[in-house]
Amino acid sequence: MQPTSTVDRPEAPPAPNSRTFARAFGDVRDAWHQRELWAHLGWQDIKQRYRRSVIGPLWITISMGTTALALGLLYSQLFGQYVPTFLPYVTAGFVIWNFIVGVVTEGTEVFIANEGLIKHLPAPVTVHVLRMVWRQVLFFMHNLAVYVIVVAIFFPELAKPYKMEGDDFLHPGLSWSALLAIPGFVLLAVNAVWIALLFGIISTRFRDIPPVIHSFINLVFFMTPIVWHVGVLNRFTQGGDGGSGDWRVLIAELNPIYHFVEIVRAPMLGHAQDWHHWVVVGAFTLVGWTLALVAMRNYRARVSYWV
């Protein structure tokens, strides 16, 4: 019988705990606590982009104003819309659309574009997402100048009850209810974070995703009521086709971006609030953040190896 060794055997290494929801929540929480970092980086991104420009970020406003004016006038004639109410509609829609499309397209490459920082800066990966979203918020604030100018020009028409061509109801007009656009945009920005997290992780692993998204977003633009109004679809429903136009209304209702746009655009224009848009956006917020946290739980630690 051999004597028992008094030397303790080495214990097995502890099981890795990086794939936990606690780590995923912690990454988002730590990134929020480092808001001075990503806020500074986002502001520097804009300054760097327009460093040698004479008028700097005002080019954002000029480009937005030119596009909104041209398309607003064009589609008002094509669809028989009243310019003083339709041009603010198109302008507000473009401002919100540019924010959404910026988040989606840049979100797919948010980790790829920050490869150097991810490998050398010990920071939560969510920092890079918040930096990108903050940059898009700054662009949105620049573009709001166009909306303010257009509303100031047509304020007499917007301040009183009015109808959009094809609508069945009377909009109350601009009032203090326009402040509802603030929580609407906050909710939009909250969704922007999970969109960038989820698509950013997927696109880092599968590099074919960004060009597919960039191509698909152009199609989504024409399917979203930005330069056309839902009332145009209602004309078919109210026509003499026996109600066969009902399916056309679903083109807008089944488009999630339409609901995200409306929770911000409707109060900005004094439109009647349709609360089902908020319900749809709330549902997408819960489901989207759940998917993003699952992706963070399983693949957050692999991002630095994939970039």
C-alpha positions as CSV (number, residue, x, y, z in Angstrom):
1,M,0.0,0.0,0.0
2,Q,1.6,3.3,-1.1
3,P,1.6,6.3,1.2
4,T,-0.8,9.1,0.4
5,S,0.9,12.1,-1.1
6,T,0.7,15.3,1.0
7,V,1.0,17.5,-2.1
8,D,-2.3,19.0,-3.0
9,R,-3.4,18.3,-6.6
10,P,-4.1,21.5,-8.6
11,E,-7.7,22.3,-8.9
12,A,-9.4,22.4,-12.3
13,P,-9.7,25.9,-13.8
14,P,-13.1,27.5,-13.1
15,A,-15.6,27.4,-15.9
16,P,-15.7,30.5,-18.0
17,N,-18.5,32.9,-17.1
18,S,-18.2,35.4,-19.9
19,R,-21.4,34.0,-21.6
20,T,-23.9,35.3,-19.0
21,F,-26.6,37.9,-19.1
22,A,-24.9,39.6,-16.2
23,R,-21.9,40.3,-18.4
24,A,-24.1,41.5,-21.2
25,F,-26.0,43.9,-18.9
26,G,-22.7,44.9,-17.4
27,D,-21.3,45.9,-20.7
28,V,-24.2,48.2,-21.5
29,R,-24.1,49.6,-18.0
30,D,-20.4,50.3,-18.0
31,A,-20.6,51.9,-21.4
32,W,-23.3,54.3,-20.2
33,H,-21.1,55.2,-17.2
34,Q,-18.3,56.1,-19.7
35,R,-20.6,58.6,-21.5
36,E,-17.9,61.3,-21.4
37,L,-15.7,59.1,-23.6
38,W,-18.2,58.2,-26.3
39,A,-19.8,61.7,-26.3
40,H,-16.4,63.3,-26.8
41,L,-15.5,60.7,-29.6
42,G,-18.8,61.3,-31.3
43,W,-18.3,65.1,-31.3
44,Q,-14.8,64.6,-32.6
45,D,-16.1,62.5,-35.5
46,I,-18.2,65.4,-36.7
47,K,-15.4,67.9,-36.3
48,Q,-13.0,65.7,-38.1
49,R,-15.4,65.2,-41.0
50,Y,-15.7,68.9,-41.6
51,R,-12.3,70.1,-40.3
52,R,-11.2,72.0,-43.5
53,S,-14.7,73.1,-44.5
54,V,-15.7,76.7,-44.4
55,I,-19.2,76.3,-43.1
56,G,-18.6,72.9,-41.5
57,P,-21.6,70.9,-40.3
58,L,-24.0,73.4,-42.0
59,W,-23.4,71.3,-45.1
60,I,-25.6,68.7,-43.4
61,T,-28.5,71.2,-43.1
62,I,-28.0,72.5,-46.6
63,S,-28.1,69.0,-48.1
64,M,-31.2,68.1,-46.1
65,G,-33.0,71.3,-47.0
66,T,-32.3,71.0,-50.7
67,T,-33.5,67.4,-50.8
68,A,-36.7,68.0,-48.8
69,L,-37.6,71.1,-50.8
70,A,-37.1,69.4,-54.2
71,L,-38.9,66.1,-53.3
72,G,-41.6,67.9,-51.4
73,L,-42.5,70.1,-54.3
74,L,-42.3,67.3,-56.8
75,Y,-44.5,64.8,-54.9
76,S,-47.0,67.4,-53.9
77,Q,-47.7,67.9,-57.6
78,L,-47.7,64.1,-58.3
79,F,-50.1,63.3,-55.5
80,G,-52.2,66.5,-55.5
81,Q,-51.1,67.5,-52.0
82,Y,-51.4,71.0,-50.5
83,V,-47.9,72.4,-50.4
84,P,-48.1,74.4,-47.0
85,T,-49.0,71.1,-45.2
86,F,-47.3,68.6,-47.3
87,L,-43.8,70.2,-47.4
88,P,-43.5,70.2,-43.6
89,Y,-44.6,66.6,-43.7
90,V,-41.9,65.6,-46.1
91,T,-39.3,67.6,-44.3
92,A,-40.0,66.1,-40.9
93,G,-40.1,62.6,-42.4
94,F,-36.7,63.2,-44.1
95,V,-35.1,64.4,-40.8
96,I,-36.3,61.3,-39.0
97,W,-35.5,58.9,-41.9
98,N,-31.9,60.2,-42.1
99,F,-31.5,59.3,-38.5
100,I,-32.9,55.8,-38.9
101,V,-31.0,55.0,-42.1
102,G,-27.7,56.4,-40.5
103,V,-28.1,54.2,-37.5
104,V,-28.9,51.1,-39.6
105,T,-26.2,51.5,-42.2
106,E,-23.4,52.6,-39.8
107,G,-24.6,50.2,-37.2
108,T,-23.8,47.2,-39.4
109,E,-20.1,48.4,-39.6
110,V,-19.8,49.9,-36.1
111,F,-17.4,47.3,-34.8
112,I,-15.6,46.8,-38.1
113,A,-14.9,50.5,-38.4
114,N,-13.5,50.6,-34.8
115,E,-11.2,47.6,-35.2
116,G,-8.2,49.5,-33.8
117,L,-9.9,50.8,-30.8
118,I,-11.5,47.5,-30.0
119,K,-8.2,45.7,-30.0
120,H,-6.2,48.4,-28.1
121,L,-8.8,50.2,-25.9
122,P,-10.0,48.2,-22.9
123,A,-13.6,49.5,-23.0
124,P,-17.1,47.8,-23.3
125,V,-18.1,47.1,-26.9
126,T,-21.3,49.1,-26.3
127,V,-19.1,52.3,-26.1
128,H,-18.6,52.1,-29.9
129,V,-22.4,51.8,-30.5
130,L,-23.2,54.7,-28.2
131,R,-20.6,56.8,-29.9
132,M,-22.2,56.1,-33.3
133,V,-25.7,56.7,-32.1
134,W,-24.6,60.0,-30.4
135,R,-23.1,61.1,-33.7
136,Q,-26.4,60.4,-35.5
137,V,-28.2,62.4,-32.8
138,L,-26.0,65.4,-33.5
139,F,-26.7,65.0,-37.2
140,F,-30.4,64.9,-36.4
141,M,-30.1,68.1,-34.3
142,H,-28.4,69.8,-37.3
143,N,-31.2,68.7,-39.6
144,L,-33.9,70.0,-37.3
145,A,-32.9,73.5,-38.4
146,V,-34.5,72.8,-41.8
147,Y,-37.7,71.6,-40.0
148,V,-37.8,74.8,-37.9
149,I,-37.4,77.0,-41.0
150,V,-40.2,75.2,-42.9
151,V,-42.6,75.2,-40.0
152,A,-41.9,78.9,-39.4
153,I,-42.8,79.7,-43.0
154,F,-46.0,77.7,-43.0
155,F,-46.9,78.1,-39.4
156,P,-50.3,79.9,-40.1
157,E,-51.5,76.8,-42.0
158,L,-50.1,74.3,-39.4
159,A,-51.4,76.1,-36.3
160,K,-55.0,75.6,-37.2
161,P,-56.9,72.4,-37.8
162,Y,-56.2,70.9,-41.2
163,K,-56.5,67.8,-43.3
164,M,-54.0,66.0,-45.3
165,E,-55.2,65.0,-48.8
166,G,-57.0,61.7,-48.5
167,D,-57.3,61.7,-44.7
168,D,-60.7,61.0,-43.1
169,F,-60.1,63.0,-40.0
170,L,-59.1,66.6,-39.1
171,H,-55.7,67.1,-37.5
172,P,-55.8,69.5,-34.5
173,G,-52.7,71.5,-35.7
174,L,-49.5,72.5,-33.9
175,S,-49.9,73.0,-30.2
176,W,-48.0,72.0,-27.0
177,S,-48.7,68.4,-27.9
178,A,-45.6,68.8,-30.2
179,L,-43.5,68.1,-27.1
180,L,-44.5,64.5,-27.4
181,A,-41.9,64.3,-30.1
182,I,-39.2,64.4,-27.4
183,P,-40.1,61.1,-25.7
184,G,-40.8,59.7,-29.2
185,F,-37.3,60.5,-30.3
186,V,-35.8,59.2,-27.0
187,L,-37.6,55.9,-27.6
188,L,-36.2,56.0,-31.2
189,A,-32.7,56.5,-29.9
190,V,-33.1,53.6,-27.4
191,N,-34.1,51.3,-30.3
192,A,-31.1,52.6,-32.3
193,V,-28.8,51.1,-29.7
194,W,-30.1,47.6,-29.8
195,I,-30.3,47.8,-33.7
196,A,-26.6,48.7,-33.9
197,L,-25.6,46.1,-31.3
198,L,-27.5,43.3,-33.0
199,F,-26.7,44.1,-36.6
200,G,-23.1,45.1,-35.6
201,I,-22.4,41.7,-34.1
202,I,-24.0,39.8,-37.0
203,S,-22.2,41.9,-39.6
204,T,-18.8,41.5,-37.9
205,R,-19.1,37.7,-38.2
206,F,-20.8,37.7,-41.7
207,R,-19.2,40.5,-43.8
208,D,-21.8,40.1,-46.6
209,I,-24.5,41.7,-44.4
210,P,-23.6,45.4,-44.7
211,P,-23.8,45.6,-48.5
212,V,-27.1,43.7,-48.4
213,I,-28.5,46.1,-45.8
214,H,-27.3,49.1,-47.9
215,S,-29.1,47.8,-51.0
216,F,-32.2,46.9,-49.1
217,I,-32.6,50.2,-47.4
218,N,-33.2,52.0,-50.7
219,L,-36.2,49.8,-51.4
220,V,-37.5,50.4,-47.8
221,F,-37.4,54.2,-48.4
222,F,-40.0,54.0,-51.2
223,M,-42.2,51.6,-49.2
224,T,-42.2,54.0,-46.2
225,P,-44.5,57.0,-46.1
226,I,-41.8,59.7,-46.3
227,V,-42.5,61.4,-49.6
228,W,-46.0,60.1,-49.9
229,H,-48.9,60.1,-47.4
230,V,-51.0,57.1,-46.2
231,G,-54.0,59.0,-47.4
232,V,-52.9,58.2,-51.0
233,L,-53.5,54.5,-50.2
234,N,-56.9,55.3,-48.6
235,R,-58.1,56.7,-52.0
236,F,-58.0,53.1,-53.4
237,T,-59.9,51.8,-50.3
238,Q,-62.6,54.5,-50.8
239,G,-62.8,54.0,-54.5
240,G,-65.3,52.0,-56.5
241,D,-63.3,48.7,-56.3
242,G,-65.5,47.2,-53.5
243,G,-62.9,47.6,-50.8
244,S,-60.2,45.7,-52.6
245,G,-57.8,48.5,-51.8
246,D,-57.6,47.4,-48.1
247,W,-54.5,45.4,-48.8
248,R,-52.7,48.5,-50.0
249,V,-52.9,50.1,-46.6
250,L,-51.0,47.2,-45.2
251,I,-48.0,48.4,-47.2
252,A,-47.6,51.0,-44.5
253,E,-48.9,49.2,-41.5
254,L,-46.7,46.2,-41.9
255,N,-43.6,48.4,-42.3
256,P,-42.1,48.8,-38.8
257,I,-40.2,51.9,-39.8
258,Y,-43.5,53.7,-40.5
259,H,-44.4,53.4,-36.8
260,F,-41.0,54.6,-35.6
261,V,-41.3,57.6,-37.9
262,E,-44.9,58.4,-36.8
263,I,-44.3,58.6,-33.1
264,V,-41.9,61.5,-33.8
265,R,-43.4,63.1,-36.9
266,A,-47.0,63.2,-35.9
267,P,-46.5,65.5,-32.9
268,M,-44.0,67.6,-34.9
269,L,-46.8,68.4,-37.4
270,G,-49.7,68.7,-35.0
271,H,-51.3,65.5,-36.4
272,A,-53.8,63.5,-34.5
273,Q,-52.1,60.9,-32.3
274,D,-52.7,57.3,-33.2
275,W,-51.5,55.4,-30.1
276,H,-51.2,52.1,-31.9
277,H,-47.9,53.4,-33.3
278,W,-46.6,53.6,-29.7
279,V,-47.7,50.1,-29.0
280,V,-46.0,48.7,-32.0
281,V,-42.8,50.5,-31.2
282,G,-42.9,49.4,-27.6
283,A,-43.3,45.8,-28.7
284,F,-40.3,46.1,-31.0
285,T,-38.3,47.7,-28.2
286,L,-38.8,44.7,-25.9
287,V,-38.2,42.1,-28.6
288,G,-35.2,43.9,-30.0
289,W,-33.4,44.5,-26.8
290,T,-34.0,40.8,-25.9
291,L,-32.4,39.7,-29.1
292,A,-29.6,42.1,-28.7
293,L,-28.8,41.0,-25.1
294,V,-28.9,37.3,-26.3
295,A,-26.4,38.2,-29.0
296,M,-24.3,40.1,-26.4
297,R,-24.4,37.2,-24.0
298,N,-23.2,34.7,-26.6
299,Y,-20.9,36.6,-28.9
300,R,-19.7,39.8,-27.1
301,A,-16.3,38.3,-26.2
302,R,-15.8,37.2,-29.8
303,V,-16.1,40.6,-31.4
304,S,-12.5,41.5,-30.8
305,Y,-11.5,38.3,-32.7
306,W,-13.9,38.8,-35.6
307,V,-12.9,42.4,-36.5
